[in-house]
Amino acid sequence: MRFTLKKDKSGVVIVGVEGQLIVGNRQELKQKVLDALEEGSRKFVIDFSKTGYIDSSGLGVLVSLSKKIREQGGELRLAGLNADLQTLFELTKLDTLFSITRTAEEALTAF
Amino acid sequence: MKLDVPSDLGMVGDAVELVASHLPPGTLSPRRISFNLRTALAEALGNAIRYGTGEDPDRVVSVRVELGGDVVRIYVVDDGHGFDTSRLPDPTHPDNLEREYGRGLFVIRHLVDDVAFNEKGNGICLTLRAG
């Protein structure tokens, strides 16, 4: 499991989630994104193309981050969900809360 | 298979991998092991550690896995006071959608074939069937 952060040329922060986003590591992701927000970044894409599974704590941290980023005038987008993760977002209705694209590149284009 | 998981949220991922990697091939489809089982077990362990044992490092959560033909049953039991599962709000209600917590049991119910609790409310049994 690891999280990677990189910034594209237009300043969008792309966060990669390798492995899983669960109760045991969600605070690490939250802190990394909040640090970037504190440093002035406002546009974020979380790329789940290398993610196996997400539990409800992981979903909860995404909801919390989205709210904090919006409060600062920014936006959080999600990308790269596999079929199972897409279903998870649909059954929890969180697909109505987030802008979700097939790939991180699509998310970047849409900003 | 039996294991005692320390009451540490940082151990959840490793415990889930340990259980998933020790299931005999063919018990469940690889997809159900890699997503349904892992997610549901992470939920159950997270709940037990956070609410059952209060993340007390001196306590453990017990996991027992039973295999029976095309069925896998996973029992997760803590030594806490238990909780009433019938009084949980619907996390998909518009008023609850932006809440950070409260989706765990809802997610579990959608990922496994059957969920049962012991009488005290401090033990959950997740049943997954092949197919």
gemmi code that builds the backbone of each chain (N, CA, C; Angstrom):
import gemmi

chains = {
    "A": [
        ("MET", (0.831, -1.196, 0.000), (0.000, 0.000, 0.000), (0.866, 1.246, 0.000)),
        ("ARG", (0.592, 2.164, -0.907), (1.265, 3.460, -0.806), (0.483, 4.511, -1.572)),
        ("PHE", (0.704, 5.736, -1.180), (0.060, 6.866, -1.835), (1.131, 7.701, -2.513)),
        ("THR", (0.856, 8.097, -3.748), (1.800, 8.962, -4.462), (1.091, 10.259, -4.836)),
        ("LEU", (1.793, 11.364, -4.722), (1.235, 12.658, -5.123), (2.132, 13.278, -6.177)),
        ("LYS", (1.522, 13.725, -7.259), (2.302, 14.499, -8.228), (1.410, 15.604, -8.781)),
        ("LYS", (2.051, 16.657, -9.221), (1.306, 17.805, -9.716), (1.513, 17.908, -11.217)),
        ("ASP", (0.424, 18.065, -11.990), (0.604, 18.218, -13.426), (0.928, 19.685, -13.746)),
        ("LYS", (1.164, 19.970, -15.029), (1.659, 21.312, -15.378), (0.639, 22.420, -15.103)),
        ("SER", (-0.653, 22.042, -15.004), (-1.662, 23.071, -14.698), (-1.958, 23.157, -13.200)),
        ("GLY", (-1.194, 22.434, -12.409), (-1.329, 22.567, -10.963), (-2.290, 21.598, -10.305)),
        ("VAL", (-2.848, 20.682, -11.081), (-3.754, 19.687, -10.488), (-2.925, 18.613, -9.773)),
        ("VAL", (-3.311, 18.312, -8.546), (-2.614, 17.269, -7.790), (-3.258, 15.918, -8.092)),
        ("ILE", (-2.437, 14.986, -8.560), (-2.940, 13.631, -8.849), (-2.428, 12.686, -7.763)),
        ("VAL", (-3.375, 12.070, -7.068), (-3.034, 11.183, -5.954), (-3.260, 9.739, -6.394)),
        ("GLY", (-2.219, 8.944, -6.358), (-2.357, 7.527, -6.706), (-2.524, 6.689, -5.446)),
        ("VAL", (-3.446, 5.741, -5.495), (-3.680, 4.849, -4.350), (-3.349, 3.427, -4.790)),
        ("GLU", (-2.229, 2.922, -4.317), (-1.831, 1.560, -4.677), (-2.170, 0.601, -3.548)),
        ("GLY", (-2.940, -0.443, -3.849), (-3.309, -1.425, -2.824), (-4.721, -1.220, -2.338)),
        ("GLN", (-4.853, -0.679, -1.136), (-6.192, -0.485, -0.598), (-6.289, 0.822, 0.172)),
        ("LEU", (-7.500, 1.322, 0.268), (-7.766, 2.510, 1.089), (-8.739, 2.062, 2.171)),
        ("ILE", (-8.222, 1.867, 3.369), (-9.047, 1.289, 4.431), (-8.799, 2.005, 5.754)),
        ("VAL", (-9.439, 1.494, 6.777), (-9.400, 2.107, 8.102), (-7.967, 2.290, 8.608)),
        ("GLY", (-7.064, 1.406, 8.214), (-5.701, 1.464, 8.728), (-4.803, 2.485, 8.071)),
        ("ASN", (-5.165, 2.982, 6.886), (-4.265, 3.921, 6.200), (-4.954, 5.201, 5.742)),
        ("ARG", (-6.243, 5.333, 6.055), (-6.981, 6.484, 5.531), (-6.446, 7.812, 6.038)),
        ("GLN", (-5.931, 7.827, 7.295), (-5.426, 9.083, 7.855), (-4.191, 9.571, 7.105)),
        ("GLU", (-3.411, 8.625, 6.612), (-2.206, 8.997, 5.856), (-2.596, 9.714, 4.571)),
        ("LEU", (-3.595, 9.155, 3.875), (-4.072, 9.808, 2.645), (-4.641, 11.187, 2.979)),
        ("LYS", (-5.465, 11.223, 4.024), (-6.108, 12.486, 4.401), (-5.057, 13.562, 4.673)),
        ("GLN", (-4.027, 13.210, 5.430), (-3.002, 14.197, 5.792), (-2.239, 14.681, 4.562)),
        ("LYS", (-1.926, 13.762, 3.646), (-1.182, 14.165, 2.441), (-1.991, 15.162, 1.622)),
        ("VAL", (-3.290, 14.894, 1.470), (-4.132, 15.791, 0.670), (-4.328, 17.117, 1.401)),
        ("LEU", (-4.542, 17.064, 2.712), (-4.723, 18.307, 3.479), (-3.457, 19.161, 3.455)),
        ("ASP", (-2.294, 18.513, 3.467), (-1.029, 19.260, 3.379), (-0.954, 20.005, 2.042)),
        ("ALA", (-1.331, 19.309, 0.966), (-1.299, 19.943, -0.361), (-2.309, 21.089, -0.437)),
        ("LEU", (-3.466, 20.891, 0.211), (-4.486, 21.946, 0.251), (-3.945, 23.163, 1.019)),
        ("GLU", (-3.295, 22.888, 2.111), (-2.707, 23.945, 2.946), (-1.640, 24.721, 2.169)),
        ("GLU", (-0.940, 23.996, 1.293), (0.125, 24.638, 0.513), (-0.414, 25.392, -0.698)),
        ("GLY", (-1.739, 25.356, -0.888), (-2.331, 26.170, -1.943), (-2.964, 25.421, -3.098)),
        ("SER", (-2.777, 24.131, -3.174), (-3.412, 23.364, -4.263), (-4.931, 23.348, -4.059)),
        ("ARG", (-5.675, 23.407, -5.150), (-7.140, 23.446, -5.050), (-7.824, 22.377, -5.901)),
        ("LYS", (-7.115, 21.847, -6.898), (-7.719, 20.829, -7.764), (-7.014, 19.489, -7.545)),
        ("PHE", (-7.834, 18.477, -7.281), (-7.287, 17.163, -6.949), (-7.979, 16.059, -7.753)),
        ("VAL", (-7.179, 15.081, -8.182), (-7.724, 13.855, -8.769), (-7.162, 12.687, -7.961)),
        ("ILE", (-8.034, 11.832, -7.476), (-7.540, 10.604, -6.840), (-7.726, 9.471, -7.834)),
        ("ASP", (-6.600, 8.848, -8.174), (-6.570, 7.805, -9.203), (-6.585, 6.422, -8.531)),
        ("PHE", (-7.678, 5.692, -8.751), (-7.834, 4.377, -8.130), (-7.526, 3.219, -9.087)),
        ("SER", (-6.823, 3.514, -10.174), (-6.592, 2.458, -11.171), (-5.703, 1.335, -10.639)),
        ("LYS", (-4.979, 1.583, -9.532), (-4.149, 0.522, -8.949), (-4.667, 0.130, -7.560)),
        ("THR", (-5.959, 0.342, -7.337), (-6.546, 0.083, -6.015), (-7.369, -1.197, -6.039)),
        ("GLY", (-7.127, -2.067, -5.053), (-7.875, -3.317, -4.979), (-9.222, -3.158, -4.305)),
        ("TYR", (-9.221, -2.539, -3.122), (-10.496, -2.375, -2.422), (-10.485, -1.156, -1.514)),
        ("ILE", (-11.681, -0.673, -1.221), (-11.871, 0.499, -0.359), (-12.955, 0.134, 0.647)),
        ("ASP", (-12.698, 0.354, 1.935), (-13.769, 0.083, 2.903), (-14.522, 1.372, 3.227)),
        ("SER", (-15.484, 1.286, 4.139), (-16.332, 2.455, 4.401), (-15.548, 3.597, 5.046)),
        ("SER", (-14.471, 3.280, 5.760), (-13.630, 4.336, 6.314), (-12.920, 5.088, 5.187)),
        ("GLY", (-12.507, 4.334, 4.175), (-11.896, 4.962, 3.007), (-12.898, 5.847, 2.277)),
        ("LEU", (-14.123, 5.352, 2.135), (-15.173, 6.170, 1.502), (-15.407, 7.429, 2.332)),
        ("GLY", (-15.429, 7.251, 3.660), (-15.700, 8.377, 4.545), (-14.643, 9.454, 4.440)),
        ("VAL", (-13.394, 9.048, 4.297), (-12.331, 10.042, 4.203), (-12.425, 10.801, 2.873)),
        ("LEU", (-12.895, 10.146, 1.846), (-13.086, 10.844, 0.565), (-14.189, 11.897, 0.692)),
        ("VAL", (-15.266, 11.523, 1.387), (-16.364, 12.475, 1.614), (-15.846, 13.683, 2.401)),
        ("SER", (-15.078, 13.409, 3.439), (-14.542, 14.474, 4.288), (-13.596, 15.378, 3.495)),
        ("LEU", (-12.715, 14.780, 2.723), (-11.762, 15.577, 1.930), (-12.487, 16.428, 0.893)),
        ("SER", (-13.477, 15.833, 0.247), (-14.228, 16.567, -0.774), (-14.850, 17.824, -0.169)),
        ("LYS", (-15.404, 17.655, 1.036), (-16.042, 18.787, 1.717), (-15.008, 19.873, 2.044)),
        ("LYS", (-13.870, 19.464, 2.585), (-12.831, 20.434, 2.959), (-12.280, 21.156, 1.729)),
        ("ILE", (-12.109, 20.435, 0.643), (-11.572, 21.046, -0.577), (-12.582, 22.038, -1.151)),
        ("ARG", (-13.868, 21.644, -1.134), (-14.917, 22.559, -1.626), (-14.980, 23.832, -0.782)),
        ("GLU", (-14.816, 23.670, 0.510), (-14.847, 24.840, 1.408), (-13.748, 25.841, 1.080)),
        ("GLN", (-12.667, 25.328, 0.465), (-11.550, 26.199, 0.074), (-11.668, 26.634, -1.390)),
        ("GLY", (-12.826, 26.362, -1.987), (-13.045, 26.770, -3.380), (-12.446, 25.819, -4.399)),
        ("GLY", (-12.098, 24.622, -3.986), (-11.480, 23.671, -4.898), (-12.419, 22.535, -5.276)),
        ("GLU", (-11.844, 21.512, -5.908), (-12.649, 20.363, -6.325), (-11.826, 19.077, -6.279)),
        ("LEU", (-12.491, 18.026, -5.840), (-11.879, 16.698, -5.811), (-12.606, 15.805, -6.807)),
        ("ARG", (-11.848, 15.198, -7.709), (-12.437, 14.244, -8.657), (-11.820, 12.870, -8.454)),
        ("LEU", (-12.603, 11.844, -8.806), (-12.143, 10.472, -8.667), (-12.031, 9.832, -10.043)),
        ("ALA", (-11.058, 8.943, -10.199), (-10.857, 8.313, -11.507), (-10.347, 6.885, -11.343)),
        ("GLY", (-10.537, 6.101, -12.396), (-9.916, 4.784, -12.481), (-10.559, 3.697, -11.640)),
        ("LEU", (-11.830, 3.868, -11.281), (-12.491, 2.835, -10.469), (-12.718, 1.578, -11.307)),
        ("ASN", (-12.387, 0.412, -10.743), (-12.733, -0.820, -11.453), (-14.240, -1.099, -11.268)),
        ("ALA", (-14.724, -2.149, -11.888), (-16.174, -2.403, -11.874), (-16.707, -2.588, -10.456)),
        ("ASP", (-15.954, -3.294, -9.607), (-16.418, -3.525, -8.238), (-16.460, -2.218, -7.437)),
        ("LEU", (-15.426, -1.404, -7.598), (-15.397, -0.127, -6.866), (-16.485, 0.812, -7.370)),
        ("GLN", (-16.727, 0.787, -8.685), (-17.808, 1.613, -9.240), (-19.145, 1.208, -8.615)),
        ("THR", (-19.362, -0.110, -8.494), (-20.593, -0.613, -7.867), (-20.697, -0.152, -6.412)),
        ("LEU", (-19.558, -0.166, -5.713), (-19.542, 0.285, -4.312), (-19.994, 1.745, -4.208)),
        ("PHE", (-19.498, 2.574, -5.108), (-19.906, 3.984, -5.094), (-21.383, 4.132, -5.447)),
        ("GLU", (-21.859, 3.283, -6.346), (-23.271, 3.382, -6.742), (-24.192, 2.935, -5.616)),
        ("LEU", (-23.857, 1.826, -4.962), (-24.783, 1.326, -3.931), (-24.798, 2.231, -2.697)),
        ("THR", (-23.696, 2.939, -2.448), (-23.680, 3.899, -1.334), (-24.168, 5.280, -1.775)),
        ("LYS", (-24.478, 5.393, -3.073), (-24.936, 6.643, -3.693), (-23.880, 7.748, -3.653)),
        ("LEU", (-22.654, 7.360, -3.395), (-21.595, 8.369, -3.403), (-21.222, 8.764, -4.827)),
        ("ASP", (-21.698, 7.995, -5.793), (-21.463, 8.398, -7.189), (-22.196, 9.703, -7.502)),
        ("THR", (-23.197, 10.053, -6.663), (-23.923, 11.311, -6.876), (-23.191, 12.500, -6.248)),
        ("LEU", (-22.218, 12.185, -5.407), (-21.506, 13.230, -4.671), (-20.211, 13.635, -5.368)),
        ("PHE", (-19.661, 12.705, -6.152), (-18.350, 12.930, -6.771), (-18.451, 12.982, -8.290)),
        ("SER", (-17.528, 13.733, -8.867), (-17.317, 13.644, -10.310), (-16.359, 12.478, -10.530)),
        ("ILE", (-16.820, 11.458, -11.256), (-16.023, 10.250, -11.457), (-15.751, 10.058, -12.948)),
        ("THR", (-14.486, 9.913, -13.301), (-14.144, 9.670, -14.708), (-13.427, 8.331, -14.846)),
        ("ARG", (-13.390, 7.852, -16.066), (-12.808, 6.529, -16.330), (-11.303, 6.524, -16.053)),
        ("THR", (-10.639, 7.612, -16.461), (-9.189, 7.694, -16.258), (-8.821, 9.046, -15.640)),
        ("ALA", (-7.623, 9.081, -15.073), (-7.133, 10.344, -14.497), (-6.967, 11.393, -15.588)),
        ("GLU", (-6.566, 10.960, -16.783), (-6.386, 11.898, -17.896), (-7.707, 12.586, -18.230)),
        ("GLU", (-8.799, 11.817, -18.221), (-10.121, 12.400, -18.492), (-10.486, 13.419, -17.418)),
        ("ALA", (-10.155, 13.113, -16.189), (-10.457, 14.041, -15.090), (-9.689, 15.348, -15.276)),
        ("LEU", (-8.436, 15.232, -15.693), (-7.608, 16.428, -15.892), (-8.176, 17.286, -17.015)),
        ("THR", (-8.595, 16.636, -18.075), (-9.148, 17.368, -19.226), (-10.415, 18.119, -18.822)),
        ("ALA", (-11.188, 17.516, -17.929), (-12.488, 18.093, -17.558), (-12.367, 19.281, -16.605)),
        ("PHE", (-11.191, 19.487, -16.009), (-11.038, 20.629, -15.083), (-11.073, 21.944, -15.856)),
    ],
    "B": [
        ("MET", (-9.129, -22.099, 10.276), (-8.115, -21.088, 10.515), (-8.601, -20.154, 11.630)),
        ("LYS", (-7.706, -19.873, 12.551), (-8.040, -18.951, 13.640), (-6.897, -17.963, 13.810)),
        ("LEU", (-7.234, -16.716, 14.075), (-6.180, -15.783, 14.445), (-6.713, -14.719, 15.386)),
        ("ASP", (-5.824, -14.250, 16.243), (-6.146, -13.139, 17.124), (-5.467, -11.896, 16.576)),
        ("VAL", (-6.283, -10.887, 16.269), (-5.755, -9.670, 15.661), (-5.615, -8.611, 16.752)),
        ("PRO", (-4.409, -8.048, 16.917), (-4.253, -6.990, 17.916), (-5.221, -5.837, 17.639)),
        ("SER", (-5.668, -5.200, 18.696), (-6.624, -4.105, 18.561), (-5.897, -2.846, 18.078)),
        ("ASP", (-5.515, -2.877, 16.826), (-4.741, -1.800, 16.208), (-5.241, -1.677, 14.771)),
        ("LEU", (-5.798, -0.525, 14.443), (-6.373, -0.366, 13.099), (-5.324, -0.564, 12.007)),
        ("GLY", (-4.070, -0.317, 12.334), (-2.999, -0.516, 11.366), (-2.771, -1.970, 11.014)),
        ("MET", (-3.345, -2.885, 11.784), (-3.169, -4.321, 11.519), (-4.249, -4.887, 10.604)),
        ("VAL", (-5.288, -4.101, 10.324), (-6.435, -4.630, 9.581), (-6.016, -5.146, 8.197)),
        ("GLY", (-5.248, -4.346, 7.474), (-4.843, -4.745, 6.123), (-4.071, -6.053, 6.116)),
        ("ASP", (-3.119, -6.190, 7.043), (-2.307, -7.414, 7.102), (-3.171, -8.623, 7.474)),
        ("ALA", (-4.100, -8.434, 8.412), (-4.968, -9.546, 8.827), (-5.853, -9.993, 7.662)),
        ("VAL", (-6.365, -9.034, 6.913), (-7.211, -9.359, 5.758), (-6.403, -10.148, 4.718)),
        ("GLU", (-5.173, -9.702, 4.462), (-4.338, -10.413, 3.484), (-4.034, -11.830, 3.951)),
        ("LEU", (-3.790, -11.977, 5.249), (-3.468, -13.299, 5.805), (-4.629, -14.267, 5.567)),
        ("VAL", (-5.842, -13.813, 5.866), (-7.018, -14.679, 5.681), (-7.224, -14.972, 4.191)),
        ("ALA", (-7.184, -13.931, 3.371), (-7.460, -14.104, 1.940), (-6.438, -15.036, 1.289)),
        ("SER", (-5.184, -14.908, 1.696), (-4.130, -15.700, 1.049), (-4.124, -17.154, 1.512)),
        ("HIS", (-4.831, -17.463, 2.592), (-4.851, -18.847, 3.080), (-6.114, -19.610, 2.693)),
        ("LEU", (-6.986, -18.977, 1.912), (-8.159, -19.731, 1.437), (-7.723, -20.695, 0.342)),
        ("PRO", (-8.146, -21.946, 0.406), (-7.749, -22.907, -0.626), (-8.257, -22.464, -1.998)),
        ("PRO", (-7.459, -22.686, -3.051), (-7.888, -22.300, -4.401), (-9.234, -22.938, -4.743)),
        ("GLY", (-10.089, -22.184, -5.391), (-11.379, -22.713, -5.820), (-12.483, -22.565, -4.802)),
        ("THR", (-12.150, -22.131, -3.572), (-13.183, -21.958, -2.556), (-14.190, -20.900, -3.005)),
        ("LEU", (-13.662, -19.733, -3.373), (-14.475, -18.658, -3.932), (-13.758, -18.185, -5.193)),
        ("SER", (-14.474, -17.476, -6.048), (-13.811, -16.965, -7.248), (-12.763, -15.932, -6.833)),
        ("PRO", (-11.685, -15.811, -7.619), (-10.644, -14.825, -7.279), (-11.223, -13.424, -7.107)),
        ("ARG", (-12.230, -13.085, -7.919), (-12.810, -11.742, -7.824), (-13.526, -11.542, -6.491)),
        ("ARG", (-14.245, -12.576, -6.048), (-14.963, -12.440, -4.767), (-13.993, -12.409, -3.584)),
        ("ILE", (-12.859, -13.110, -3.737), (-11.859, -13.035, -2.669), (-11.199, -11.656, -2.676)),
        ("SER", (-10.845, -11.196, -3.872), (-10.064, -9.962, -3.925), (-10.888, -8.737, -3.573)),
        ("PHE", (-12.207, -8.794, -3.766), (-13.000, -7.602, -3.448), (-13.995, -7.844, -2.313)),
        ("ASN", (-14.959, -8.744, -2.522), (-16.030, -8.917, -1.532), (-15.489, -9.346, -0.164)),
        ("LEU", (-14.685, -10.409, -0.174), (-14.180, -10.919, 1.105), (-13.264, -9.899, 1.778)),
        ("ARG", (-12.324, -9.344, 1.012), (-11.373, -8.404, 1.622), (-12.094, -7.175, 2.194)),
        ("THR", (-13.002, -6.611, 1.407), (-13.682, -5.404, 1.875), (-14.542, -5.698, 3.105)),
        ("ALA", (-15.337, -6.771, 3.038), (-16.241, -7.100, 4.161), (-15.451, -7.416, 5.430)),
        ("LEU", (-14.347, -8.147, 5.280), (-13.546, -8.490, 6.465), (-12.868, -7.242, 7.037)),
        ("ALA", (-12.384, -6.364, 6.165), (-11.784, -5.110, 6.654), (-12.823, -4.300, 7.425)),
        ("GLU", (-14.059, -4.276, 6.922), (-15.140, -3.560, 7.622), (-15.369, -4.163, 9.013)),
        ("ALA", (-15.522, -5.477, 9.038), (-15.847, -6.156, 10.303), (-14.723, -5.976, 11.318)),
        ("LEU", (-13.484, -6.106, 10.865), (-12.347, -5.935, 11.776), (-12.234, -4.485, 12.242)),
        ("GLY", (-12.412, -3.566, 11.321), (-12.344, -2.145, 11.691), (-13.385, -1.794, 12.732)),
        ("ASN", (-14.605, -2.278, 12.541), (-15.675, -2.012, 13.517), (-15.348, -2.623, 14.878)),
        ("ALA", (-14.862, -3.869, 14.848), (-14.569, -4.562, 16.108), (-13.447, -3.855, 16.873)),
        ("ILE", (-12.428, -3.414, 16.148), (-11.286, -2.768, 16.809), (-11.674, -1.374, 17.305)),
        ("ARG", (-12.392, -0.637, 16.471), (-12.710, 0.744, 16.847), (-13.781, 0.803, 17.937)),
        ("TYR", (-14.878, 0.050, 17.728), (-16.016, 0.172, 18.648), (-16.052, -0.923, 19.711)),
        ("GLY", (-15.535, -2.100, 19.377), (-15.610, -3.220, 20.321), (-14.503, -3.183, 21.353)),
        ("THR", (-13.264, -3.021, 20.894), (-12.132, -3.052, 21.828), (-11.517, -1.677, 22.030)),
        ("GLY", (-12.103, -0.660, 21.404), (-11.664, 0.714, 21.654), (-10.200, 0.976, 21.338)),
        ("GLU", (-9.662, 0.223, 20.391), (-8.248, 0.369, 19.999), (-7.311, 0.213, 21.196)),
        ("ASP", (-7.731, -0.605, 22.133), (-6.907, -0.879, 23.316), (-5.841, -1.910, 22.937)),
        ("PRO", (-4.559, -1.538, 22.999), (-3.497, -2.450, 22.534), (-3.377, -3.728, 23.355)),
        ("ASP", (-3.995, -3.765, 24.517), (-3.925, -4.979, 25.334), (-5.037, -5.975, 24.997)),
        ("ARG", (-5.916, -5.606, 24.056), (-7.025, -6.502, 23.708), (-6.853, -7.003, 22.268)),
        ("VAL", (-7.576, -8.060, 21.945), (-7.501, -8.629, 20.599), (-8.911, -8.868, 20.061)),
        ("VAL", (-8.992, -9.001, 18.755), (-10.226, -9.396, 18.075), (-9.979, -10.778, 17.476)),
        ("SER", (-10.903, -11.683, 17.725), (-10.735, -13.058, 17.243), (-11.389, -13.240, 15.871)),
        ("VAL", (-10.645, -13.905, 14.998), (-11.173, -14.228, 13.668), (-11.109, -15.743, 13.498)),
        ("ARG", (-12.213, -16.319, 13.082), (-12.239, -17.766, 12.804), (-12.844, -17.980, 11.437)),
        ("VAL", (-12.181, -18.779, 10.625), (-12.674, -19.040, 9.270), (-13.058, -20.506, 9.164)),
        ("GLU", (-14.278, -20.755, 8.707), (-14.749, -22.122, 8.501), (-15.039, -22.329, 7.019)),
        ("LEU", (-14.553, -23.432, 6.482), (-14.801, -23.761, 5.083), (-15.746, -24.946, 5.027)),
        ("GLY", (-16.741, -24.843, 4.155), (-17.667, -25.963, 4.036), (-18.185, -26.077, 2.614)),
        ("GLY", (-17.590, -26.951, 1.832), (-18.036, -27.113, 0.444), (-17.856, -25.828, -0.331)),
        ("ASP", (-18.982, -25.232, -0.706), (-18.888, -23.991, -1.484), (-19.168, -22.766, -0.628)),
        ("VAL", (-18.956, -22.899, 0.677), (-19.266, -21.790, 1.591), (-18.046, -21.441, 2.440)),
        ("VAL", (-17.839, -20.147, 2.625), (-16.827, -19.666, 3.570), (-17.557, -18.849, 4.628)),
        ("ARG", (-17.338, -19.189, 5.876), (-17.906, -18.401, 6.971), (-16.770, -17.810, 7.788)),
        ("ILE", (-16.854, -16.503, 8.009), (-15.822, -15.814, 8.796), (-16.484, -15.191, 10.018)),
        ("TYR", (-16.018, -15.613, 11.178), (-16.537, -15.075, 12.444), (-15.535, -14.057, 12.986)),
        ("VAL", (-16.023, -12.883, 13.298), (-15.188, -11.839, 13.899), (-15.834, -11.465, 15.234)),
        ("VAL", (-15.099, -11.684, 16.316), (-15.671, -11.487, 17.654), (-14.730, -10.621, 18.493)),
        ("ASP", (-15.306, -9.632, 19.163), (-14.505, -8.832, 20.096), (-15.035, -9.053, 21.508)),
        ("ASP", (-14.364, -8.464, 22.480), (-14.804, -8.660, 23.869), (-15.538, -7.428, 24.406)),
        ("GLY", (-16.084, -6.636, 23.490), (-16.796, -5.422, 23.896), (-18.237, -5.708, 24.300)),
        ("HIS", (-18.986, -4.628, 24.474), (-20.371, -4.754, 24.953), (-21.376, -5.033, 23.837)),
        ("GLY", (-20.923, -4.953, 22.595), (-21.842, -5.180, 21.482), (-22.646, -3.927, 21.170)),
        ("PHE", (-23.373, -3.972, 20.058), (-24.221, -2.821, 19.715), (-25.465, -3.300, 18.984)),
        ("ASP", (-26.472, -2.415, 18.993), (-27.761, -2.753, 18.400), (-27.736, -2.399, 16.911)),
        ("THR", (-27.693, -3.422, 16.065), (-27.554, -3.187, 14.623), (-28.847, -2.712, 13.976)),
        ("SER", (-29.955, -2.779, 14.736), (-31.238, -2.395, 14.138), (-31.467, -0.887, 14.186)),
        ("ARG", (-30.570, -0.159, 14.847), (-30.798, 1.278, 15.034), (-29.820, 2.139, 14.227)),
        ("LEU", (-29.315, 1.566, 13.147), (-28.363, 2.326, 12.334), (-29.109, 3.103, 11.251)),
        ("PRO", (-28.778, 4.383, 11.060), (-29.450, 5.171, 10.024), (-29.034, 4.728, 8.624)),
        ("ASP", (-29.908, 5.006, 7.657), (-29.632, 4.653, 6.265), (-28.578, 5.618, 5.715)),
        ("PRO", (-27.365, 5.107, 5.379), (-26.314, 6.020, 4.913), (-26.580, 6.598, 3.530)),
        ("THR", (-27.571, 6.036, 2.815), (-27.850, 6.553, 1.471), (-28.934, 7.638, 1.483)),
        ("HIS", (-29.523, 7.895, 2.672), (-30.494, 8.982, 2.760), (-29.782, 10.311, 2.481)),
        ("PRO", (-30.416, 11.206, 1.716), (-29.743, 12.469, 1.364), (-29.158, 13.214, 2.566)),
        ("ASP", (-29.834, 13.134, 3.719), (-29.324, 13.836, 4.909), (-28.025, 13.216, 5.436)),
        ("ASN", (-27.785, 11.954, 5.083), (-26.623, 11.252, 5.637), (-25.477, 11.093, 4.645)),
        ("LEU", (-25.721, 11.498, 3.415), (-24.765, 11.210, 2.345), (-23.388, 11.827, 2.589)),
        ("GLU", (-23.355, 12.985, 3.214), (-22.065, 13.652, 3.420), (-21.465, 13.373, 4.800)),
        ("ARG", (-22.024, 12.377, 5.477), (-21.439, 11.986, 6.761), (-20.226, 11.097, 6.520)),
        ("GLU", (-19.211, 11.274, 7.367), (-17.981, 10.497, 7.172), (-18.155, 9.044, 7.612)),
        ("TYR", (-18.977, 8.831, 8.612), (-19.108, 7.475, 9.168), (-20.525, 6.906, 8.968)),
        ("GLY", (-20.672, 5.611, 9.206), (-21.995, 5.005, 9.207), (-22.337, 4.137, 8.012)),
        ("ARG", (-21.326, 3.809, 7.191), (-21.604, 2.979, 6.010), (-21.148, 1.529, 6.162)),
        ("GLY", (-20.440, 1.220, 7.236), (-19.784, -0.080, 7.348), (-20.697, -1.281, 7.199)),
        ("LEU", (-21.731, -1.332, 8.033), (-22.616, -2.497, 7.993), (-23.414, -2.544, 6.693)),
        ("PHE", (-23.781, -1.373, 6.204), (-24.491, -1.288, 4.924), (-23.635, -1.918, 3.812)),
        ("VAL", (-22.358, -1.594, 3.799), (-21.452, -2.149, 2.782), (-21.317, -3.653, 2.952)),
        ("ILE", (-21.136, -4.100, 4.202), (-21.005, -5.541, 4.446), (-22.220, -6.293, 3.904)),
        ("ARG", (-23.402, -5.793, 4.207), (-24.636, -6.487, 3.799), (-24.719, -6.648, 2.279)),
        ("HIS", (-24.126, -5.730, 1.534), (-24.180, -5.805, 0.073), (-23.074, -6.675, -0.526)),
        ("LEU", (-22.062, -6.980, 0.258), (-20.919, -7.696, -0.308), (-20.908, -9.187, -0.005)),
        ("VAL", (-21.639, -9.596, 1.030), (-21.631, -11.019, 1.375), (-23.036, -11.598, 1.202)),
        ("ASP", (-23.119, -12.922, 1.234), (-24.414, -13.562, 1.001), (-25.293, -13.565, 2.242)),
        ("ASP", (-24.650, -13.579, 3.402), (-25.441, -13.562, 4.625), (-24.622, -12.932, 5.760)),
        ("VAL", (-25.308, -12.192, 6.614), (-24.674, -11.582, 7.783), (-25.487, -11.987, 9.005)),
        ("ALA", (-24.796, -12.473, 10.026), (-25.498, -12.824, 11.267), (-24.700, -12.268, 12.443)),
        ("PHE", (-25.420, -11.975, 13.531), (-24.775, -11.442, 14.729), (-25.069, -12.375, 15.894)),
        ("ASN", (-24.153, -12.402, 16.855), (-24.480, -13.158, 18.050), (-25.432, -12.332, 18.931)),
        ("GLU", (-25.941, -12.962, 19.961), (-26.984, -12.322, 20.771), (-26.490, -11.044, 21.444)),
        ("LYS", (-25.241, -11.057, 21.882), (-24.687, -9.899, 22.594), (-24.395, -8.733, 21.644)),
        ("GLY", (-24.229, -9.043, 20.376), (-23.935, -7.984, 19.404), (-22.456, -7.669, 19.294)),
        ("ASN", (-21.605, -8.543, 19.824), (-20.159, -8.301, 19.723), (-19.475, -9.305, 18.789)),
        ("GLY", (-20.287, -10.026, 18.034), (-19.737, -10.992, 17.095), (-20.538, -10.992, 15.803)),
        ("ILE", (-19.840, -11.058, 14.675), (-20.504, -11.071, 13.366), (-20.011, -12.285, 12.586)),
        ("CYS", (-20.912, -12.876, 11.831), (-20.541, -13.985, 10.951), (-20.832, -13.573, 9.516)),
        ("LEU", (-19.793, -13.569, 8.690), (-19.935, -13.236, 7.274), (-19.953, -14.540, 6.483)),
        ("THR", (-20.973, -14.740, 5.687), (-21.043, -15.944, 4.857), (-20.930, -15.577, 3.384)),
        ("LEU", (-19.964, -16.201, 2.722), (-19.802, -16.005, 1.271), (-19.911, -17.364, 0.597)),
        ("ARG", (-20.694, -17.421, -0.453), (-20.858, -18.664, -1.196), (-20.170, -18.562, -2.541)),
        ("ALA", (-19.732, -19.697, -3.047), (-19.077, -19.716, -4.361), (-20.070, -19.286, -5.433)),
        ("GLY", (-19.531, -18.776, -6.526), (-20.402, -18.414, -7.644), (-20.534, -16.928, -7.816)),
    ],
}
model = gemmi.Model(1)
for chain_id, residues in chains.items():
    chain = gemmi.Chain(chain_id)
    for i, (resn, *xyz) in enumerate(residues, 1):
        res = gemmi.Residue()
        res.name, res.seqid = resn, gemmi.SeqId(i, " ")
        for name, pos in zip(("N", "CA", "C"), xyz):
            atom = gemmi.Atom()
            atom.name, atom.element = name, gemmi.Element(name[0])
            atom.pos, atom.b_iso = gemmi.Position(*pos), 0.0
            res.add_atom(atom)
        chain.add_residue(res)
    model.add_chain(chain)
structure = gemmi.Structure()
structure.add_model(model)
structure.setup_entities()
